[in-house]
Amino acid sequence: MKASSFQIFLYKIKKKLKWEFAPTWVVYFPFLFYSLYWIAKTRSLTFFTAANPRIPNGGLFGESKYDILKMLPPSVIPTSILIENPSEWTPDSLLKRLHAAKIYFPFILKPDKGERGRGVLKISNEEDLSAYLRLYSFPVIAQSFITEKEEYGILYHRLPTATKGEVTSIVVKNFLSITGDGVNAMETLWLQNQRCLYHWELLQQQYQEKKHFIPKQGETIILVEIGNHSRGTTFLNGNHLINEKLTETIDKLAKQIPEFYIGRFDLKAENFEALCEGKLKIMEFNGVGAEPGHIYDPSYPVWKSYRDLLGHWHNIAEIARFNYRSGYEKIPFSMIYSQFREYQAYQAKYFNP
């Protein structure tokens, strides 16, 4: 069974009409008006930079993911090293460096400065590594692949004067997958799965040589192991899971990061009970540029999504107000604008040539 052009076109239209796939400008357009209120309240055009003073731009854009990851205790992060000039390495020489750091196949390569899963790839063999080195030439992080089964995004904030922070959002990440029946090929199984149809072109590209493979009866195949929404992962609202034990665990971790007050931890754990006990691995954490990921749950009402986004940015503004009162410097808009233009050029060069 093959997909018709009309069927794929129909799902492209359906995808554009769904809130969970809305482009960034649609999601944040109303904030052009609300931002005037926050700017007036904080008396700063760049108030977001004061929410996490130790992270460049508060973590809104352009920060080094490697630098901020190293703010965390080594016990909760996977082995990670920074490859500043990937184009200078051959696959053999880079593998020797990775092995010296005890990073082996499979591992993750991802941009040191990136967003929305662009350039993130699981490297399973030398062929994958060679292809990545040919394609990208910007600084990348090589990171051990985390084998824990479940992945979460946990949004946290704490007012600078508060003794304890809060977990305000949990997104449970459901990886794009299919289950075999012993009869149909992978491509046919995609056609029977609505989530696969939303990501048809990605699957066609990634599984070009395997789309005719017939999985065994009951065999589950995770099609994309990168827990990013744009790469096929479904974000599910897990706010009902928030409890005192989890809050204590995340609060303890967050307080070990100097002058960190708001952001999201993207992490893995074997199960939710292990997560609450602190048995976890953090792949990365993001500052004010992070979102409450649960708002992209397919069943979550749009009005609640805007409500929760407004609440998130309200927290950012309130933290900034506290820090300004404590004497933190207000960064000129011209400086932030210049850095943003540089970041845009960087993204255009490497991801939108």
N, C-alpha and C positions, 0 to 999 in steps of 0.2 A: 504494500500500500504506500502510495506517495502522496505528499501534500499538494493540493492544487494551488495555483497562484492566487486564486480568489480566497481560499481558506486562510492563507498566510496574510494576505492583504487585510482581510476582515479582522484578524487578531491584532494586526498593527494598529488599526483604527480603535479597537476596543482598548488596547493598551494605552493609547494616547488619552482616552477618556476616563481612565481610572486614576483616582487620587494618588494611589501608592506609587504610580509612575510619573507623576506630574513633574515637569521641569522645575529647576530651582527658582526661576524668575516668577513662576506661578505661585509657588509656595510662599515666597517672601515678598511679593508685591504689596500686600497690605501693610507690611512693616515699614514701608517708606513713610507712612503717616504716623505710625506709633513711635518710630525712631525720633521724631521731633520732640515727643514728650520726654523720652529718656535723655535726649541731648539737653533739653531744658532742665531736667531734674538733676542731672549730674554736672551741668555747665561745661560739657566737653563733647566735641565731635568724635572723639576717639575713646569714649568711656570704657569700651570693651577691653582695651589694653590693660586697664587697672584691675581687671577681675583676677588675672593670674600674672602678677608682676614679673615672675621669673621666666615666663614663657614668651618668646617674641610675639608681639601683637595679641597677647592673651591667648594665643592658640587659634585665632580666627583663620589664618592662612600663612603659608610659607615657613612654618617652623620645622626644624629638623626633628623628625620622628625618632632618630637614633639618640639625639641629645636628651630629649625629654624621657625616653624610655629608660635611659641610664639613671634617671632620678629615683627609680624604684629599686627596692632591695633585689639583689641578684637571684634570690631564692624564688621569686614569683615571676620571673621573665625567662623566656627560652634563650638559649645561647644565641647571641647576636653579634655580628661584626659589621663594620661599615666598609664598603668597597667604594672608594672615592672616584676611581677612574676605571670602570669595568672594561673599557675598550683597550686598555693597556695589558689586559690579562688574556692568556690563552686558557681554554678549558682545563688543560692539565695543570698549569701553574696555579690557577684559582682553586682547583680541587685540593691541591697540596696545602694551600693556605687554610681552606675550610677544614680539612682533616686535622690540621694542627690545632684548630680551635674546637675540635670534636663536633663538627657539623658534617653530617653524612646524608646521602640520599635516603628518603626525599627531604628536601628543604625548601624554604620559601625565599624568593627574591622579590623585593618591593622597593619602590622609590623612597629615598630618604625624605623627599618633599613631594607629597602626592595627595590625592583625594579620590573618594568614591571608587576605590578598587582599581584605578588605572595603573597598569604596569605591574600588578601583583600576580605572581605565577608560582605554582607548585612545580619544583624542578625534580623530576623523577630519575633522570638519566643524563648522560653526557650530550645526547642529541638535544634535549630540552635546554641544557646550559649553553650550548653553542648557538642555538637559535636566539636565546635571550641576549647573549653578548653581541650578536650581530644587529639586533634590533634597537637596543638601548645603550646610551653612552653617558647617562647622568649618574650621580652617586646613588648607590642602592644599598639596602640592608640585606644581608644574608642571615637567615634565622632558621633555627631548627624547627622542623615540623612538629606541631603539638598533637599528640595522639589522643588526648582526652576527647570523649565523645560529644559533649554538648558545648555549644557556644552561646554566649550572652553579651549584650551590651548594657552596661549599668551606668546610668547618669547620676551624678552626685553633686551636691553643693553644700557649702558651709559659710555662714557669715563670719568674717574675721574675728568678731568678738564672741562667737558661740563656742562652747566647749565640745559640741557634738554636731556633726553634719547629718544630712538626710540623703537617702536614696529616693529619687523622684521618678525614675523610669527604669523598667527592665524590658529589654527586647530579647525574646527567645528566637534564635535563628534556626530556621528549618531549611536544610540544604535541598537543592533541586535534585530529585532522584526518581528512579523508575524501579519497578519490580517485575522481574521476568516471569513469563508463563511457559517457557520451554518451547514455544511455537513461533512467536512473533519476534522480528528483528528490532533492534533498538529504535530505528527510525519510525517504525510502526507504533511502538510503545510511546514515543514522543507525541504522536498524533492523538493518542488516547488520553493525554495529560495536558490539561489547560495551561498549567504553569510552564510546561515545555514549549508550548506554542507561542507564549509571550517572548521566549528567548530562542526562537527557531534559528535565526542566523548565527547566533553564538554557538549553538550545538552543532550546526552543519559545519562550521569552521573547525571546531575543536575535535569533532569525531568523524571527520571526513573519511578516514580509513576504517573506522569501526562501526559505522552506522548500520551495516548489514549483519553485524554480530547478533546471535540469538542467545540472550541470557537464559540461564537455567530456571526451572520452575521455582519460584519463591526467592530467587536471587535478587537482592537489592543493590543497585548501582548508584552511588552518589555521583552525579554528573559534574558538579562544580563544587570543589572543596574550599573555595574562598568565600567566606561569609559576608559577602557584600550584596546589597539589594540589587544593584545594577547588573550583577553577575548571575542573578537567578535565585538567590536565597530569599525565602519568604520571611518577613519580619512579623512576629506574633507578639501581641500584647501580653507581657508577663507581670504586670503591675500587681496582680493579686498575690504574687509570690513574695512581695516585700514584707520582711519581718525584722524583728529586733536583732536576731543573730546575724543576719546578712548585713544589716546597717552597721553593726559593730565591726564586722570584718572589713567592710569597705572603708569605713571611717578611719580605722587604724592604718590601713594602707595609705589613704589620701594624706593623712597627717605627716607621713614620712617624706612627702614631697614638699620642698620649700616653697612657701607662699602660693600653694595651689588651693583654689577655693571652688572651682566649678569645672566639670568636664565629664567625659564618658570613658569608662574602662571597657575595652573589647577583650574578652578573655574566654578561656575554655576551662571546663572542669568535667570530671567523670560523670557527675550528676549534680542536682541542685543541693543535696545534702552536703556533698563534698565542698561545693562552692561556699556554703554558709560557714563551714568549718575552716575556710581559708586554704583549702587544698586546690589551688588554681594556678593557672599560668596566664599572664597578661601579655597579649601580642602587641598591643599599643594602647596609649591613652591620648585623648584629644581634649583641648581646652574649650574655649567659647564657641569654636566652630562646630562642636559636636551637637547633635540633635537628640531629643528624646525619641529613640528609634521606634518605640511602640506605636507612634502616630501613623506608621506606614502599614500597620496590620490591615489586610484587605477588608475586614469587617468593622474597623474603627470609624466612627462618624467623623466627617470632615470638620464639623464645628468644634468637636472635642480636640481634634488635632490642632486647630488654630488656638484654641484655649490653652492647650498644654505648651505650645510654642511660645505664646505670649507670657505664660508663667515662667518659662525657662529664661527668656530675655529680661523679664522683671527681676529675676534673681541675679542675673549678670549686672544689671544696673544698680541694684541695691548693694552688691558686694563692692562695685566700683565707688559708690558714694562713701562707704565706710573707709576704703583705702585712701581716697582723696582727703578725707578728714584726718587721716593719720600722717599726711604729708607726702603721699606719692605724687610724683610729677605727672602733669598732663602732657601727653606727647602731641606735638603739633600735627594737624591734619595733613599738611604738606608732606611730612615725612612718611606717614602711613600710606598716603596716596602714591608716592614715588615707589615705595616697596611693593605695593599692590600691582602697579604697572609692570614692575620687574617680574613679579610672580606670574602675571598673565602671559608675559612673553616667554617665560620658562615653560608654562603649560602648553602654549601654542607650538613652541619649538619641538617638544618631545612627544606630545600626545595628540595634537591636532595640526600636523604638518600640511 
